[in-house]
Amino acid sequence: MTHKEKAVQLLNQQYHCSQALFGSFAEDFGLDLKTAFKISSCFGGGMRQGGTCGCITASLLILGMALGFYDSQDRELEVYGNQKTDEFIRRFTEKMGGAVNCRDILGKDISKPEELAVIRKEGLILQKCPNALDASIDILEEMLADILKDKTESTISPEDLPKTDEMQSILKGLARLKCFRRNVNNLLLSSTKEIGFIQFDISKFKIINDLYGEKFGDEILDFINRQLKELCHPEQYFINLRSDVFMVVTEYENDGELLDFIRQIDQNINCFKDVKLHITFGVYSVEEGATEMRQMEDRAAMARKAAKNNILTNILFYKEQFKETLYNRKFIEENMETAIAENQFQMYLQPKYSISQNKIIGAEALVRWYHPRRGMIYPDQFIPVIEENGFIKKVDYYIWERACHFIKKCQNAGINACPVSVNVSRVHLRDNECIHMLSGLIAQSGIARNLLELEITETADSQQVSKKAFQLKEEGFTLLMDDFGSGYSSLNILLETPFDVIKLDRKFMENMMVSDKGKLIQEQVVSMADKLELGLLAEGVESKAQIDLLQSIGCDQVQGYYYAKPMPEDEFFALLKENAL
């Protein structure tokens, strides 16, 4: 991921401009993101006063890490660093048309509450700040590259270059990458065999660092480098691209030979000091006529990322569909803000029914995205993307707001109270503002708190679930555990968390219909819910046979296509009015 891509991703995750920029360079200086965020945390919003843009302060932090002096007597390095600081500010000012203050870039003053409200409502940060991020990163990357060029061409003496360990590390890394690409390019031009780009990483490497310490993580990376050095012959080139991501380029006669080589790498590095390492490989076989090396590297990266989500194999070869997936992701990320601004996101409602009463007892609010050119974009296409980049918070809030308006609309029409449940994403479970936002919407709408129910997916982190659930429960919200049985920690979460209702994952329905064991498990879950005084609702109900079986084991509340598919607000409102007659 490039510095720009990383910075935009962090900005979309609600980090401010200074944190997004400094965080995108953190890896270059051996800093973990947590430390980087802390260092740069007080510079956003022009130091909260609408003053000097946080991109400038973050850039100066980066230049300080790379070029700054730490010996007060080192006047030469001080002068050198000051020159580079002046150069950056001059170039930034030119690129931004003279705008260097936060208030000038945003067109609003973040230090004034009324203007801050406008900034948030109109999403000005995500509209305006990317320009400042792009300008800053362009300048920083050019300046660091120039330093390397100066050193390589010896236009300045080594004594004129900063001596910091951080800067030397950056320069060495850039030099290694340059050498790697030069060697690979020569191989591409001279080889008569097939050429394969192999990119791999360690799954959940961050967890290993957290459990065993970053020193242990560094030892793993050194170990992998040593193993690759032993495995690779002179015409097989490798490099540690960043953190735990490695690239190997090799020539080969046939696919079997290439796979044997990859498996040999896997065998040699999949364990370190009794710690099992799960390695995922992406492979791109160079096609005839291919010339762009960066494209070859990118395709190997696409295959590696796809392999991380594949449960059948840890080795995947590049396919064109990976590119399509990447383009779709890019489309989603580029159109999210517009979708909110132009009301392209829509709330759909799926009724919940009581079997015994044969009537609607509530509904679940779901999100759909209707794009003016692409048409309907379904949640499985965009939810994973917006969860990763943090935009899910805005979509959640939009649906919460729509649900409150709908409940109020029903009340005004004299329709009996119909609880609507909304989903609370994992991102919101980490957000301290979540409860205030929900309570504010309830108060603004003037509806009873128990009519807006909250669904939390079982697969979310259990500690986050429990902590936030207790806080929400104290505020008087009804809590539903969604997708019960889809993960491995259902019972533990039930023990730790004050849920009111269990929603059975649709897999329960599938298993119950095909095996006696599945039916027995379902019966035990019904019995458990009854003893724990928990409500129980079965999802994914699609047939009369399922209804009859659920009735026989004592499960009365259901949701699924047998009764109704998710429908637009107006259709559900009409259905409620019809049922009220």
Buried (B, 14 or more C-beta within 10 A) or exposed (E): EEBBEBBBBBBBBBBBBBBBBBBBBBBBBBBBBEEBBEBBEBBBBBBBEBBBBBBBBBBBBBBBBBBBBEEEEBEEBBEBBEEBBEBBBEBBBEBBEEBBBBBBBBBBBBBEEEBBEBBEEBBBBBBBBBBBBBBBBBBBBEBBEEBBEBBEEEEEEEEEBBEBEBBEBBBEBBEEBEEBBEBBEEBBEEBEEBBBBBBBBBBBBEEBBEEBEEEBBEBBBEBBBEBBEEBBEEBBBBBBBEBBBBBBBBBBEEEEBBBEBBEEBBEBBBEBEEEEBEBBBBBBBBEEEBEEBEEBBBBBBBBBBBBBEEEEEBBBBBEEEBEEBBEBBEBBBEBBBEBBEEEBBBBBBBBBBBBEEEEBBBBBBBBBBEBEEEEEBEBEBBBEBBBBBBBBBBBBBBBBBBBBBBBBBBBEEEBEEBBBBBBBBBBBBBBEEBBEBBBBBBEEBEBEBEBBBBBBBBBBEBEBBBBBBBEBBEEEBBBBBBBBBBBEBBEEBBEBBEBBBBBBBBBBBBBBBEEEEBBEBBBEBBEBBEEEEBBBBBBBBBEEEBBEBBEEBEBBBBBBEBBBEBBEBEBBBEBBEEBBE
